[in-house]
């Protein structure tokens, strides 16, 4: 009897940055790929980061030199691939008496400047906080600081753009589709999924478990693996407050407990403060910032800022669970941030590759290594992109020079002079050169359709639904953008109602 279940080379469970990065790389190499995500893209850990493309300065203290070097090298690679959603950011590290000595910080920053072959980002310099603008919002006791470079990233958009690129290369991206079981049938996986109350089956020659904090749940009930998953779930929470300073640099603050926090300019009017590090034992989908964590972040920031950060200043919080590989570290902050790939490939049986840990910064290299691990099981067709191709081909909308953002903004503004500058900049940031697709044929504000608030128009929302898998107001306002910070509850509900009508075909 003919088996009607479609057959893919590679099936991926998890629509976070690692799963979507693997999907893009594999599809570009000519493999037939499908990806299943039980919720929305980037709905878990990948949208709950500190939004940094960075080497991880503090990881040097734990001798994670390989990880830091790889991450430092990736900063400029990613900056050139997606200059619309990634851009350079300078970090100010005030020296605090009684904490890490200056000589140790200088050594760390020297390594940071030279480990990764830096060519674009400027190096470290000393600051006199008594005369530099970075010292103005701080307490007068802080006199000296170091300033170094890393990059900022719109994390959830990085995920979506990888998914979009994968789909453009032929991958099938199935959101809101849960994998309920996966069973080996010799050299093929039979995968059962459920979406909208319907059950379907798919077959694949190889399976990747990139479920993030749910990697253990997939190994257990879904594939029924024999070995227990060595996962250490670590919660990281952030708070957002009204803008605390006027300049465009970020701060990295040392704390007496040996941890660090960041205070970062956020969404043109806010400051992002984070993160925490503590073990998490419950459902990753239920994680929220606790009052204890909020108090910790407010207190830690208030040790440095002249104006205290109070609980009542907090206008939004978010929290995520990092699925770290359990290396036996005694403290959550000391657990390795390096990724670990575990291949289960019995002779004659379909392989399973499970992804543990990882950082947004190194997702592209993780994807390359994942495919290297599967290359004996999957033969890439001739005539397609070679290994390493993702390091030079821009993500959608990123096909302009890394220092050409203002030129792009000016070009859009010249074609559409009736658009407000803030809207033009936001569209350029979110979509890069693809903003032209949204604005194609638009000759007046009226052509943008219904205005939902804060510069969000129907034309953009339709693009997000048609090309970026958005289905709900939360998808649009908190993952495809951060306009949820600006829309009222009534406006968000109106958007959700409109999306519901469109889905039913009643718009």
DONU-934011 format. One record per residue (C-alpha): residue in one letter; x, y, z; residue number from 1. Coordinates in Angstrom, 1 decimal, m for minus. Each point is the difference from the previous one (the first is absolute). Layout:
REM residues N
   res     east    north       up     n
     A        X        Y        Z   NUM
...
//
This chain:
REM residues 507
   res     east    north       up     n
     X      0.0      0.0      0.0     1
     X      1.3      3.5     m0.9     2
     X      1.0      2.2      2.9     3
     X     m1.5      3.4     m0.7     4
     X      1.9      1.8      2.8     5
     X      2.5      2.5     m1.6     6
     X      3.7     m0.9      0.3     7
     X      2.6      2.7      0.9     8
     X      3.7     m0.3      0.4     9
     X     m0.1      1.9      3.3    10
     X     m2.7      0.8      2.5    11
     X      0.6      2.6      2.7    12
     X     m1.9      0.3      3.3    13
     X      0.2      3.6      1.3    14
     X     m0.5      3.4     m1.6    15
     X      2.6      1.9      2.0    16
     X      3.2      1.5     m1.3    17
     X      1.8     m3.4     m0.1    18
     X     m2.7     m1.9     m1.7    19
     X     m0.6      2.8     m2.6    20
     X      3.7      0.4     m0.5    21
     X      0.4     m3.7     m0.7    22
     X     m3.0      0.1     m2.4    23
     X      1.5      2.8     m2.0    24
     X      3.4     m1.6     m0.3    25
     X     m1.3     m3.4     m0.9    26
     X     m2.5      1.4     m2.6    27
     X      2.8      2.0     m1.6    28
     X      2.0     m3.2     m0.4    29
     X     m2.8     m1.6     m2.0    30
     X     m1.6     m2.1      2.8    31
     X     m3.7     m0.4      0.2    32
     X     m0.9      1.5      3.4    33
     X     m3.0      0.4      2.2    34
     X     m0.1      1.8      3.3    35
     X     m2.7     m0.4      2.7    36
     X     m0.7      2.6      2.7    37
     X     m2.8     m0.6      2.5    38
     X     m0.6      3.7      0.5    39
     X      1.3      3.1     m1.8    40
     X      3.5      0.4     m1.3    41
     X      2.3      1.3      2.8    42
     X     m2.7     m0.4      2.5    43
     X      2.4     m1.4      2.6    44
     X      3.5      0.7      1.0    45
     X      1.0      1.7     m3.3    46
     X     m2.2      3.0      0.6    47
     X      1.0      0.3      3.7    48
     X      3.7      0.8     m0.3    49
     X      1.9      3.1      0.9    50
     X      0.0      0.8     m3.7    51
     X      3.8     m0.1     m0.4    52
     X      2.3     m1.4     m2.6    53
     X      3.1     m0.2      2.3    54
     X      3.0     m2.0      0.9    55
     X     m1.0     m0.3      3.6    56
     X      2.6      2.0      1.9    57
     X     m0.7     m1.7      3.3    58
     X      0.4     m3.5     m1.5    59
     X      3.7      0.6     m0.1    60
     X      0.0     m0.4      3.8    61
     X     m1.2     m3.5     m0.4    62
     X      2.7     m0.8     m2.7    63
     X     m2.6     m0.3     m2.8    64
     X      2.6      1.2     m2.5    65
     X     m1.2     m2.1     m2.9    66
     X     m3.6      1.2      0.4    67
     X      1.1      3.6      0.4    68
     X      2.3     m0.1     m3.0    69
     X     m2.7     m1.6     m2.2    70
     X     m2.6      2.6      1.2    71
     X      2.4      2.9     m0.5    72
     X      0.6     m1.2     m3.6    73
     X     m3.7     m0.3     m0.6    74
     X     m0.8      3.6      1.0    75
     X      1.3      1.5     m3.2    76
     X     m1.2     m2.8     m2.1    77
     X     m3.6      0.5      1.2    78
     X      0.3      3.8     m0.2    79
     X      0.7     m0.3     m3.7    80
     X     m2.7     m2.5     m0.6    81
     X     m2.8      1.9      1.7    82
     X      1.0      3.7      0.5    83
     X     m3.7      1.0      0.3    84
     X     m0.7     m2.0      3.1    85
     X      3.6     m0.1      1.4    86
     X      2.1      3.1      0.7    87
     X      3.1      0.9      2.0    88
     X     m0.4      1.1      3.6    89
     X      2.6      1.4      2.4    90
     X      0.0     m1.2      3.6    91
     X      1.1      2.0      3.0    92
     X      1.5     m2.0      2.9    93
     X      0.5      2.2      3.1    94
     X      2.7     m1.0      2.3    95
     X     m1.4     m0.8      3.4    96
     X      2.3     m0.1      3.1    97
     X      0.2     m3.3      1.7    98
     X     m1.1     m2.1     m3.0    99
     X      2.0     m1.2     m2.9   100
     X      3.4      1.9      0.0   101
     X      0.9      2.2     m3.0   102
     X      2.9     m2.2     m1.1   103
     X     m2.3     m3.0     m0.3   104
     X     m2.6      2.0     m2.0   105
     X      2.8      1.4     m2.3   106
     X      1.2     m3.6     m0.7   107
     X     m3.5     m1.1     m0.7   108
     X     m0.7      2.8     m2.4   109
     X      3.4     m0.4     m1.7   110
     X     m1.0     m3.7     m0.7   111
     X     m3.4      1.2     m1.1   112
     X      1.4      2.4     m2.5   113
     X      2.5     m2.5     m1.5   114
     X     m1.5     m3.5      0.2   115
     X     m2.5      0.3     m2.8   116
     X      1.8      1.7     m2.8   117
     X     m1.9      3.3      0.4   118
     X      0.0      2.2     m3.2   119
     X     m3.2      2.1      0.2   120
     X     m0.8      0.7      3.6   121
     X      2.1      2.5      1.9   122
     X      2.2     m1.1      2.8   123
     X      0.1      0.7      3.7   124
     X      0.7      3.4      1.5   125
     X      0.2      1.6      3.4   126
     X     m2.6      2.5      1.1   127
     X      0.1      2.8      2.6   128
     X     m3.6     m0.1      1.3   129
     X      0.5      3.5      1.6   130
     X      0.1      1.6     m3.5   131
     X     m1.6     m2.6     m2.3   132
     X     m3.8      0.0     m0.6   133
     X     m0.1     m3.6      1.1   134
     X      0.7      1.1      3.5   135
     X     m2.9      2.5      0.3   136
     X     m2.7     m2.5      1.0   137
     X      2.3     m1.9      2.4   138
     X      0.7      0.7      3.7   139
     X      2.9      2.4      0.4   140
     X      2.2     m2.6      1.7   141
     X      0.6     m1.7     m3.4   142
     X      2.9      1.8     m1.6   143
     X      1.7     m2.5     m2.5   144
     X     m1.4     m2.4     m2.5   145
     X      0.9     m2.2     m3.0   146
     X     m1.9      0.1     m3.3   147
     X     m0.1     m2.9     m2.4   148
     X     m2.1     m1.3     m3.0   149
     X     m2.6     m2.6     m0.5   150
     X     m3.2     m0.1     m2.1   151
     X     m3.7      0.3      0.6   152
     X     m2.5     m2.3     m1.7   153
     X     m3.8     m0.1     m0.5   154
     X      0.0     m3.6      1.2   155
     X     m3.4     m1.2     m1.0   156
     X      0.3      1.6     m3.4   157
     X      3.3     m1.9     m0.5   158
     X     m2.0     m3.2      0.5   159
     X     m2.7      1.0     m2.4   160
     X      2.4      1.1     m2.7   161
     X      1.8     m3.4      0.2   162
     X     m3.3     m1.7     m0.4   163
     X     m0.9      2.2     m2.9   164
     X      3.3     m0.7     m1.7   165
     X     m0.5     m3.7      0.6   166
     X     m3.5      0.1     m1.5   167
     X      1.3      2.0     m3.0   168
     X      2.4     m2.9     m0.6   169
     X     m2.8     m2.6      0.1   170
     X     m0.3     m0.9      3.6   171
     X     m3.4     m0.6      1.5   172
     X     m0.6      2.0      3.2   173
     X     m2.9     m1.2      2.0   174
     X     m0.8      2.2      3.0   175
     X     m2.6     m0.8      2.6   176
     X      0.6     m3.7     m0.8   177
     X      0.9     m2.2      2.9   178
     X      2.1     m3.2     m0.5   179
     X     m1.8     m2.6      2.2   180
     X      2.1     m3.0     m0.9   181
     X      3.0     m1.0     m2.1   182
     X      0.8     m3.7     m0.6   183
     X      2.8     m1.6     m1.9   184
     X     m1.0     m2.3     m2.8   185
     X      3.4     m1.2     m1.1   186
     X      1.9      2.8     m1.7   187
     X     m3.0      2.4      0.1   188
     X     m1.8      1.9      2.7   189
     X     m3.8     m0.1      0.1   190
     X     m1.1      3.3      1.5   191
     X     m3.6      0.6      1.2   192
     X     m1.0      3.6      0.4   193
     X     m3.2      1.8      1.2   194
     X     m1.2      3.4     m1.2   195
     X     m3.5      1.5      0.2   196
     X     m1.3     m3.2      1.4   197
     X      1.2     m2.0     m3.0   198
     X      2.7     m2.8      0.1   199
     X      2.4     m0.5     m2.8   200
     X      3.0     m2.1     m0.7   201
     X      3.4      0.9     m1.6   202
     X      3.1     m2.1     m0.7   203
     X      3.6      1.2      0.2   204
     X      3.3     m1.6     m0.4   205
     X      1.5      1.9      2.9   206
     X     m1.5      1.9      3.0   207
     X      1.3      3.0      1.8   208
     X     m1.2      0.7      3.6   209
     X      0.5      3.8      0.3   210
     X     m2.9      0.5      2.4   211
     X      2.0      2.2      2.4   212
     X     m1.2     m0.3      3.6   213
     X     m2.3     m2.8     m1.2   214
     X      2.9     m2.1     m1.4   215
     X     m0.3     m2.5      2.9   216
     X     m3.8     m0.2     m0.5   217
     X      0.6     m0.9     m3.6   218
     X      2.5     m2.7      0.9   219
     X     m2.3     m1.4      2.5   220
     X     m3.7     m0.3     m1.0   221
     X      0.5      0.8     m3.7   222
     X      2.9     m2.2     m1.1   223
     X      0.2     m2.1      3.2   224
     X      3.8      0.1      0.1   225
     X      1.7     m2.3      2.5   226
     X      2.6      2.4      1.4   227
     X     m1.3      2.9      2.2   228
     X      0.6      3.5     m1.3   229
     X      2.8      1.9      1.7   230
     X     m1.8      3.4      0.0   231
     X      0.4      2.8      2.5   232
     X     m2.7      2.5     m0.3   233
     X      1.0      3.5      1.1   234
     X     m2.4      2.9      0.2   235
     X      1.0      3.4     m1.2   236
     X     m2.3      3.0      0.6   237
     X      0.0      3.6     m1.2   238
     X     m1.8      3.2      0.8   239
     X     m0.8      3.0     m2.2   240
     X     m0.2      3.5      1.5   241
     X     m0.4      3.5     m1.5   242
     X      3.3      1.3     m1.5   243
     X      2.6      0.5      2.7   244
     X      2.6      1.9     m2.1   245
     X      0.2      1.9     m3.2   246
     X      3.1     m1.3     m1.7   247
     X      0.0     m3.1     m2.3   248
     X      2.5     m2.2      1.9   249
     X     m0.8     m2.9      2.3   250
     X      1.4     m0.8      3.5   251
     X      1.3     m3.2      1.5   252
     X      0.0      0.1      3.7   253
     X      1.8     m2.3      2.4   254
     X     m1.8     m1.1      3.1   255
     X      1.3     m1.0      3.5   256
     X     m1.3     m3.6     m0.6   257
     X      2.5     m0.3     m3.0   258
     X     m2.8      0.2     m2.6   259
     X     m0.4      2.7     m2.6   260
     X     m3.1      1.8     m1.4   261
     X     m0.5      2.1     m3.0   262
     X     m1.9      3.3     m0.4   263
     X     m0.7      0.5     m3.7   264
     X     m1.8      2.7     m2.1   265
     X     m3.2     m1.6     m1.2   266
     X     m2.6      0.7     m2.6   267
     X      0.6      3.8     m0.1   268
     X     m1.3      1.0      3.4   269
     X      0.7     m2.8      2.4   270
     X      2.9     m1.7      1.8   271
     X      0.3     m3.8      0.2   272
     X      1.6     m1.4      3.2   273
     X      1.0     m3.6      0.4   274
     X      0.7     m2.8      0.5   275
     X     m0.4     m2.4      2.9   276
     X      1.3     m3.5      0.3   277
     X     m1.8     m2.6      2.0   278
     X     m0.9     m3.7     m0.4   279
     X     m3.5     m0.7     m1.3   280
     X     m1.7     m3.3      0.8   281
     X     m3.6      0.5     m1.4   282
     X     m1.7      0.2     m3.4   283
     X      2.1      2.4     m2.2   284
     X     m3.2      1.3     m1.5   285
     X     m1.1      1.3      3.4   286
     X      3.1      2.1      0.7   287
     X     m0.5      3.6      1.1   288
     X      2.2      2.6      1.7   289
     X     m0.5     m0.5      3.8   290
     X     m0.3      2.9      2.4   291
     X      3.3     m1.1      1.5   292
     X      1.8      0.3     m3.4   293
     X     m1.6      3.4     m0.7   294
     X      1.1      1.3      3.4   295
     X      3.5     m1.4     m0.7   296
     X      0.3      1.8     m3.3   297
     X     m1.3      3.3      1.4   298
     X      2.4     m0.2      2.9   299
     X      3.0     m0.9     m2.1   300
     X     m0.6      2.8     m2.5   301
     X     m0.6      2.4      2.9   302
     X      3.5     m0.7      1.3   303
     X      1.2      1.9     m3.1   304
     X     m2.6      2.5     m1.1   305
     X     m0.4      3.3      1.8   306
     X     m3.7     m0.3     m0.2   307
     X     m1.2     m3.3      1.6   308
     X     m1.9     m2.5     m2.2   309
     X     m3.2     m0.8      1.9   310
     X     m2.5     m2.7     m0.4   311
     X     m2.7      2.5     m1.1   312
     X      2.3      1.0     m2.9   313
     X     m0.2     m3.5     m1.6   314
     X     m2.5      0.1     m2.9   315
     X      0.8     m3.5     m1.4   316
     X      1.8     m3.1      0.9   317
     X      0.9     m3.1     m2.0   318
     X      1.6     m3.3      1.0   319
     X      1.4     m3.0     m1.8   320
     X      1.6     m3.3      0.7   321
     X      3.4     m0.8     m1.3   322
     X      0.4     m3.8     m0.7   323
     X      3.6     m0.4      1.0   324
     X      2.0     m3.2     m0.1   325
     X      0.3     m1.3      3.5   326
     X      3.8      0.1      0.6   327
     X     m0.3     m0.3      3.8   328
     X      0.7      3.6      0.7   329
     X     m0.9      0.9      3.6   330
     X     m1.7      3.4     m0.9   331
     X     m2.3      0.8     m2.9   332
     X      2.2      3.0     m1.0   333
     X      2.9     m2.4     m0.4   334
     X     m1.7     m2.6     m2.2   335
     X      1.5     m0.1     m3.5   336
     X     m1.6      2.1     m2.7   337
     X      1.7     m2.1     m2.7   338
     X     m2.2     m2.3     m2.1   339
     X      0.2     m3.7      0.0   340
     X     m1.4     m2.2     m2.8   341
     X     m0.8     m3.6      0.8   342
     X     m0.4     m2.4     m3.0   343
     X     m1.9     m3.3      0.5   344
     X      0.6     m2.0     m3.2   345
     X     m0.2     m3.8      0.5   346
     X      1.2     m2.0     m3.1   347
     X     m2.8     m0.3     m2.5   348
     X     m2.3      2.4      1.9   349
     X     m1.1      3.5     m0.7   350
     X      2.2      2.5      1.9   351
     X     m1.1      2.4      2.7   352
     X      2.0      3.1      0.8   353
     X     m0.9      1.9      3.2   354
     X      1.1      3.6      0.7   355
     X      0.9      1.1      3.5   356
     X      0.8      3.5      1.0   357
     X      1.4      2.6     m2.4   358
     X     m0.1      3.8     m0.3   359
     X     m1.7      2.1     m2.6   360
     X      3.4      1.3     m1.0   361
     X      1.2     m3.5     m1.0   362
     X     m3.2     m1.4     m1.6   363
     X      1.4      0.1     m3.5   364
     X      3.1     m2.0      1.0   365
     X     m2.1     m2.4      2.0   366
     X     m2.0     m0.6     m3.2   367
     X      3.1     m0.7     m2.0   368
     X      1.2     m2.5      2.6   369
     X     m3.4     m1.7      0.2   370
     X      0.2     m0.7     m3.7   371
     X      3.5     m1.1      0.2   372
     X     m1.2     m2.6      2.6   373
     X     m2.6     m1.2     m2.4   374
     X      2.0      0.0     m3.2   375
     X      0.7     m3.8      0.2   376
     X     m3.8     m0.6      0.2   377
     X     m1.1      2.7     m2.5   378
     X      1.5      0.5     m3.4   379
     X     m0.4      3.6     m1.2   380
     X     m0.9      0.1     m3.7   381
     X      2.7      1.4     m2.4   382
     X     m0.4      3.4     m1.5   383
     X     m1.3      1.7      3.2   384
     X      1.7      2.3      2.5   385
     X      3.1     m1.4      1.7   386
     X      0.6     m0.3      3.7   387
     X      0.6      3.4      1.6   388
     X     m2.2      1.8     m2.5   389
     X     m2.0      1.7      2.8   390
     X      3.0      2.1      1.0   391
     X     m0.1      2.1     m3.2   392
     X     m3.6      0.1     m1.2   393
     X     m2.1      2.7      1.6   394
     X     m3.2     m0.7      1.8   395
     X     m3.2      1.4     m1.6   396
     X      0.2      3.8     m0.1   397
     X      3.7      0.1      1.0   398
     X      1.4      0.5     m3.5   399
     X      1.6      3.4      0.7   400
     X      3.3      1.1      1.5   401
     X      0.4     m0.5      3.8   402
     X      0.5      3.8      0.3   403
     X     m2.7      0.9     m2.5   404
     X     m3.1      0.2      2.2   405
     X     m0.4      3.8     m0.1   406
     X      0.4     m0.2     m3.8   407
     X     m2.8     m2.5     m0.1   408
     X     m2.3      2.2      2.2   409
     X      0.7      3.0     m2.3   410
     X     m0.8     m2.1     m3.1   411
     X     m3.4     m1.1      1.4   412
     X     m0.8      3.5      1.2   413
     X      0.7      1.5     m3.5   414
     X     m2.4     m2.5     m1.6   415
     X     m2.6      0.5      2.7   416
     X      0.4      3.6      1.2   417
     X     m3.5     m0.1      1.7   418
     X      1.2     m2.6      2.6   419
     X      1.1      1.2      3.4   420
     X      3.7     m0.4      0.7   421
     X     m0.6     m2.3      3.0   422
     X     m2.1     m2.3     m2.1   423
     X      2.5     m0.1     m2.8   424
     X      2.8     m0.9      2.4   425
     X     m2.0     m2.7      1.7   426
     X     m0.9     m1.6     m3.3   427
     X      3.6      0.1     m1.1   428
     X      1.1     m1.5      3.3   429
     X     m2.6     m2.9     m0.1   430
     X      0.1     m0.8     m3.7   431
     X      3.1      1.6     m1.5   432
     X     m0.2      0.0     m3.8   433
     X     m3.2     m2.1      0.2   434
     X     m1.8      3.2      1.3   435
     X     m0.4      0.8     m3.7   436
     X     m2.3     m3.1     m0.3   437
     X     m2.3      1.4      2.7   438
     X      0.0      3.4     m1.5   439
     X     m0.3     m1.0     m3.7   440
     X     m2.7      2.1     m1.6   441
     X     m0.5      2.1      3.1   442
     X     m0.5      3.6     m1.1   443
     X     m1.7      1.4      3.1   444
     X     m0.7     m0.8      3.6   445
     X     m3.4     m1.2     m1.0   446
     X      1.6     m2.7     m2.1   447
     X      1.4     m1.6      3.2   448
     X     m3.6     m0.9      1.1   449
     X     m1.3     m0.1      3.5   450
     X      2.2      1.5      2.7   451
     X      0.1     m2.1      3.2   452
     X      2.1      2.5      1.9   453
     X      3.7      0.9      0.6   454
     X      0.7      0.0     m3.8   455
     X     m1.3     m3.6     m0.6   456
     X     m2.1     m0.1     m3.1   457
     X     m2.0     m2.7     m1.8   458
     X      2.5     m0.3     m2.8   459
     X      2.8     m1.0      2.4   460
     X     m2.3     m2.4      1.9   461
     X     m1.0     m1.7     m3.2   462
     X      3.6     m0.5     m0.9   463
     X      0.7     m1.6      3.4   464
     X     m2.9     m2.4     m0.4   465
     X      0.8     m0.9     m3.7   466
     X      3.8     m0.2      0.3   467
     X      1.0     m0.4      3.7   468
     X     m2.5     m2.4      1.5   469
     X     m1.7      2.5      2.3   470
     X     m3.4     m1.0      1.2   471
     X     m0.8      1.9      3.1   472
     X      0.5      3.5      1.5   473
     X      2.6     m1.4      2.3   474
     X      1.9     m1.3     m3.0   475
     X      0.0      3.4     m1.6   476
     X      0.5      2.2      3.0   477
     X      2.5     m2.0      2.1   478
     X      1.9     m2.2     m2.5   479
     X     m0.1      1.6     m3.4   480
     X      0.4      3.4      1.7   481
     X     m0.1      1.5      3.5   482
     X     m2.9      2.3     m0.7   483
     X     m1.8     m1.6      2.9   484
     X      1.9      2.5      2.2   485
     X     m1.9      2.8     m1.8   486
     X     m3.5     m1.3     m0.9   487
     X     m2.8      0.1      2.6   488
     X     m1.8     m3.1      1.1   489
     X     m3.0      1.1     m2.1   490
     X      2.2      0.6     m3.1   491
     X      1.6     m3.5      0.4   492
     X     m3.4     m1.6      0.4   493
     X     m1.2      1.8     m3.2   494
     X      3.0     m1.4     m1.9   495
     X     m0.8     m3.5      1.4   496
     X     m3.6      0.4     m1.1   497
     X      1.1      1.1     m3.5   498
     X      2.4     m3.0     m0.3   499
     X     m2.8     m2.3      1.1   500
     X     m2.3      1.3     m2.7   501
     X      2.7     m0.2     m2.6   502
     X      0.7     m3.6      0.9   503
     X     m3.7     m0.9     m0.3   504
     X     m0.2      1.8     m3.4   505
     X     m2.4      2.6      1.3   506
     X      2.2      3.1     m0.6   507
//
